[in-house]
Amino acid sequence: MDRWLIHREVPSPNWNARKLPVSMVVLHYTGMASGAEAIERLCDPAAEVSAHYLIDEDGTVIRLVDEDKRAWHAGRSYWRGVTDINSASVGIELVNPGHEFGYRPFTDAQMDALIPLLADIVRRHGIAPANVVGHSDIAPARKTDPGELFDWDLLARYRLALAKPKPRMRLIYDNDGAFYLALERYGYDIADGPAAIRAFERRWRPHRITGAIDGQIGALLFELLIARDLGQDC
């Protein structure tokens, strides 16, 4: 880790040993009224939550847990067969009040700080763009962050996340079950079907979140699966 990427160290006691190599980055919003409250909670032993990094709205990057440790940011989650995502990931919290306290766009300063930090993490661990995900992607029934206002397109321009595919047609699957199986094959937990669809929409169609299957999200999913099968999302 380049020292210049980190502005402050606020060690959290909430970590344990990893059981898996790092293969993912999970992006979050703090979902609290202020950054100070979020830091206090992430460092509170009673809360039993933490992350490796927090980026405040002014662009300050704070390290809470060393990357070689297992921070407690993902909770009960799943992505592409991995269930112990805390062990397999680096967690980054972006200060934002979230949907409960007045969700708003992430600041330019935050995104300007996130890009080099994420690029450094991805480079050092050899993380595939498809494995840079949001909390809602790995826990669709529980989480909505970083939400529909997060600028995934910016990350994609730096090849730090997958770019949004361009569907060539509307695609209606033969039945809902076929769509859900395709969504599961791509990587999502489909135990709560509508929640999984909303998570998919937040990531790939953030301007329209319905929780219902339609031809547009069917086409988006088809393009993503084709790219995965061709090895183009790694």
N, C-alpha and C positions, 0 to 999 in steps of 0.2 A: 504494500500500500504506500503510495506517495504521500509523504507527510503534509504536503501543501494542500491536499484535498480536505484535510480535517482541520476545523477551526477550534474545536473544544473537545475535551474528554470529560464525560460525565458517567463514570462506571456504574453499571447496574449490577446488582447481585443476582439477577434472575437469569441464570443460564446453567447448563450442564454439558456433558460431553457429547459430541457428535457421534452418530452411529453410521453415517453415510458420507461419502464425498459430496462436496458442493456441486450441484448441477443446475440450480435455479436461482433466480432473484424474484422475490415477492414484494410488490409495491403496495403501500397502504396509505390511507389518510388517518390522522390521529383521531378525528371525530370527537374532539373535546373543545371546550370554549376558548382555550388558549394554549400556546406552546408550553408555557410554564406548567400548566396543569398536566399536560401530556408527559412531560419529562418526569414530573413528580410520580405519576402513576407507573411509568415504565421503570422507575427505580425503587418502587415500593415492594418489599419482599412479600407483603400480604396480597398484592395484586396478582403476582405470579405471571406477569406479562413483561415483555421486553422486545427490543429489536436491536440490530447491529448499528444502525444509523438513524438519525433524525435530521431532517432538513427543515429549518424554520422558514417563515415567510420572507425574511430578509436575506435568505441564501446561506445562513450559517449552517455548517455541517457539524453535527455532534456525534461522536462515536460513543455508544453505550456498552456494546459487547464486542470483544475481539472476534474476528471472522472465524478463527479456529474453534470457537465455542458455539454451542447450540443455543441460540436465543429463542425465546418463547413468543413468537409473533403469529404463527399460522393457526394454532389450535387444531381442532378436528378438521382435516382437510384431505384433499386427494387431487393428484394431477398425473395423468399418464402412467398409472399403476403405482405411483409413490404415495404412501399414506403417512409416513413420518417426514412431512415436509419441513418441519423445523430442523431436522438433521441434514436435509439435502439442500437447504437454501440460505441465502443472505436476505435479511429483512430490512427494508428501508421505509421509514415512516415520514410522510410529508405533512407538516402542520397545516391543517384545514379543519374547520368546525364540522364538516361533514353534513349529511342530510338531516341530522337531528338538531344541529345548532346553527344552521344558516349556510348551507353548502355554497361555495363560490369558486370561481376559477383559481387554479394554482398560479402563483405569481411568476413573473419572468425570472426573478432572482432565484426562486426555487428550482425552476427548470434549468437555468444556467448552471446551477450547482449540481443538479442531478446528473446531467449529461457526462461530465468528466468522471464523476464518482462511479456511475454505472459502467462507463467504458472501461475503467480500471478493473472493476470487479469481474466483468465479463471476460476481459482479456486474461486475467490471471487464472481464472478457473475454467476457461474454455467453455463458457455457457452458450448454448444455442439460442438464437433469437426467440424461438418458440417457447423457451423456458423462462423468458422474462414475462411475468404474469402479474395480474392484479389479485388482491385478496378475494375478490368476488369470483374469480375464475376457479380458485381452488376450494372455495367454501360457498357455493352459490346459494344454499339454503339459509346461510347465516349472515353473509356479508355483502355490502354493496360498494366497497371502496376498491380502488380510488375513485370510481364513479365515472359518469358519462362526461364530465368536464375535463378529465385528464387527457393530455395531449399525446396520445399514442403515436400519432402521425409524426410528431417531432422526433420521438425515439426511433421510429422506423427510418427517417431520413439519415440518421447516423448509424443505421444497421444494428441498432441495439434492441430492436423488437421487430416483429413481423409487420410488414406493410399490409394495409387493408386490400384484399383482393378485388379485382374488377370482374363481377359476374357477367358472363356472356349471355345469360338467359335467366328467366325465372324458373325455379325448379320445385315442383311439388312432389314429395316422396309418396310412394304408394300408400302409406298409412303412417300414422303418428309413430308407431313402434319402429318403423324403418328409420325415421328421422332421429329418434332418440338413440338408436343403436349407432348411427353415424356420429352423433354428437359424443357418445361415449367413446367411440373409436378414436375420435380426435383428441380426447383427453379429459372431458368433463365428467364429474359425478352427476348421474342422472336420477338419483334416488328421488329427488323432488323435481319432476319434469319442468313445470312452469318456471321454477326458480333457476334451473339450468339454462333455460331459454333466455330469461332476463339477463343472466350473467353474460351469455354469449352476445346478446344485443348491446349491453353496456360496452363491451370490448370492440365489437365489429360494426354495430349500427347504433351509435349512441344517441342519435337524434330521434329515434323511435323505439321505445321500450314497451312491449306489450305482454310478453310472456306467452305469446301464441305463435304457432308455426305458420309461416307464410312462404310464398315463393321466393321472396328476396333473401330471407335468412337461409332458406334451403339452398339457394344458389351460392351464397357466401360460404356456407359449410362445405359444399361440394368442391369449390375452388381450393379451400384450405386443405381438404383431404387429398386432392390431387397433388398439391405441392408437397404435402407430407410424404405421400407414397413415392414421389419422385426424389425425395431427399433434399428438397429445396427449402425446408424450414429449419435447417440445422446450421 
